[in-house]
Amino acid sequence: MKVEMIPALKPRRGGKVKEGNVYTNPHGRNFYKVVMGIIPPEWSNRARYNNIVMLHVSSTGQIVGASVQPETYVCNHQDLVGTVKNMPALKIEWLKENERGH
């Protein structure tokens, strides 16, 4: 999968963290972070602290990693530089028993 980006950055901090937000940190590693989801706190004890699921994308559009980070950290320490225009929905097709390769 490749991510298409238009490089006109107007960074800002603060504001509500929501799915599709794109962040960067000028003092961090050389990639962007796309918010893929927000974990509700009732799902796990860990989600109370690390509840923002982020996909890491290089400046060339390659997926290079992922992380889970605290909402307060993302909001206050990452620069919001954009949003995803069309957030994808993933459709899972389950393998039949004979297709699993066991």
C-alpha positions in Angstrom: 0.0 0.0 0.0 1.2 3.5 -0.8 0.0 6.7 0.8 -0.4 9.8 -1.4 0.5 13.1 0.2 0.4 16.7 -1.0 3.3 18.6 0.8 1.7 21.9 1.9 2.3 21.8 5.7 0.7 24.3 8.1 1.4 22.6 11.5 -0.5 23.4 14.7 -0.8 21.8 18.1 -3.8 21.2 20.4 -7.3 20.4 19.4 -9.2 17.1 19.4 -7.4 14.0 18.3 -9.6 12.1 15.8 -9.3 9.4 13.2 -7.7 10.5 10.0 -5.5 13.3 11.6 -1.9 13.4 10.3 0.8 14.4 12.7 4.6 15.1 12.6 7.2 16.0 15.1 10.0 18.3 13.8 12.4 17.0 16.4 11.6 13.4 16.0 12.0 10.7 13.4 11.4 11.5 9.7 7.9 10.2 9.2 4.3 11.2 9.6 1.8 9.6 12.0 -1.8 8.9 10.8 -4.4 8.3 13.5 -6.1 5.0 12.5 -8.3 4.6 15.5 -9.0 5.5 19.1 -9.3 2.7 21.6 -12.1 3.1 24.2 -10.8 3.0 27.8 -13.2 0.2 28.7 -11.5 -2.2 26.3 -8.3 -2.6 28.3 -6.4 -1.2 31.2 -3.6 -0.1 28.8 -6.0 1.9 26.7 -6.5 4.4 29.5 -2.9 5.5 28.9 -2.1 4.5 25.3 -5.3 4.8 23.3 -4.4 6.4 20.0 -3.5 3.9 17.2 -1.1 5.4 14.7 0.3 4.3 11.4 3.8 5.6 10.5 4.2 6.8 6.9 7.5 8.0 5.4 7.8 11.1 3.3 7.7 9.0 0.2 4.3 7.4 1.2 5.6 4.0 2.4 4.2 2.5 5.6 7.2 2.1 7.9 5.6 1.2 11.3 2.9 1.7 13.8 2.4 2.7 17.4 0.0 3.2 20.2 0.4 6.6 22.0 -1.4 8.6 24.8 -4.0 11.1 23.5 -2.6 13.9 25.6 0.9 13.4 24.2 -0.4 13.3 20.6 -2.5 16.5 21.2 0.2 18.5 23.0 3.5 17.3 21.5 2.8 16.4 17.9 2.2 18.9 15.1 -1.1 18.4 13.3 -0.3 18.8 9.6 -3.3 17.4 7.7 -6.1 14.9 7.5 -6.9 11.8 5.5 -9.4 12.7 2.8 -10.8 9.2 2.3 -10.3 7.0 5.3 -10.4 3.4 4.1 -12.6 0.7 5.5 -11.0 -2.8 5.5 -13.2 -5.7 4.6 -12.0 -9.1 5.9 -12.7 -12.3 4.0 -12.2 -15.3 6.3 -10.2 -18.2 4.9 -12.0 -21.5 4.6 -10.5 -24.5 6.4 -8.8 -25.9 3.3 -7.2 -22.5 2.5 -5.3 -22.0 5.8 -2.2 -23.9 4.8 -2.1 -26.3 7.7 
